[in-house]
């Protein structure tokens, strides 16, 4: 359980708003922002299984995210817009991610943390370059655009009459598919970290030597955690590709996405699955709307010296960085860690 009344309220509020976004807000941007939040909650939670619960610092997480996206994109582009293509693409991506995760785990998890991190960074960079070079398969730098199954297309109508003034079309079906799959993946991860397996991972994180002395096969547990994390990240990549109807190197394989994941984990709180919900929600909202808010503020302060230039929308990244520094200073254990300390 969240172990904090305030945290419980925030989590329930995020759940309700995400579930009701199509009926609360009009336009495509709020829906796209909510879908992106759902995907990144899963992606960040899967990475927190590695970093927060197992103590593994990996820079290859976006590689699995990209494999999921490319699995769906290549299958739908080559095999046609059908659910069988989605199933084949996702299955192939999951198998490839599992094989790579096991290979990286067995070859690299025996080395010290910094060397393992460098190995994962090298592997992720190699995969990103490979995706850019194999233009015949991946579309190169341009990526792949594809058609979705008929039920997920905007022209599809699930119901003839609108509900609460909202037309139930294929775009809405696609959003709720992303929402419910993300919710299922998050609950699965929550169950894993609260199982005996999850407790062993935490023991390895706290004292690897002591855990091994107690008879636990540390490499096997860490490799299993890596595989689970990779598979969940692959599902997140598949959801992102299905929502965008496109996948390319900058969409899922970019190193900047890896940095964003790290920021979300730190903001929400490492070693707390609920931190991924808050961290992803705040970060994606800031990415989507901070620039808009700064533009409105700059126009409102047009007659005031200095201030309009200070909050000019072109400087939104500067203020996003400042907000991150302030959040880390104010909440060194993440927002969830601070809320659990208060227990109010």
ABEGO torsion letter per residue (X at the ends): XAGBAAAAAAAAAAAAAAAAAAAABBEAAAAAAAAAAAAAAAAAAAAAAAAAAAGBBBAAAAAAAAAAAAAAAAAAAAAEBBAAAAAAAAAAAAAAAAAAAAAAAAAAAABBAAAAAAAAAAAAAAAAAAAAABAAAAGEAAEBBBBBBAAABAABBABABBBGGBBBBAAAAAAAAAAAAAAAAAAAAAAAAABAAAAAAAAAAABAAAAAAAGBBAAAAAAAAAAAAAAAAAAAAAAAAAAAGBBBAAAAABAAAAAAAAAAAAAAEBGBAAAAAAAAAAAAAAAAAAAAAAAAAAAAAAABBGAAAAABAAAAAAAAAAAAAAAAAABAAEAAAAAAAAGX
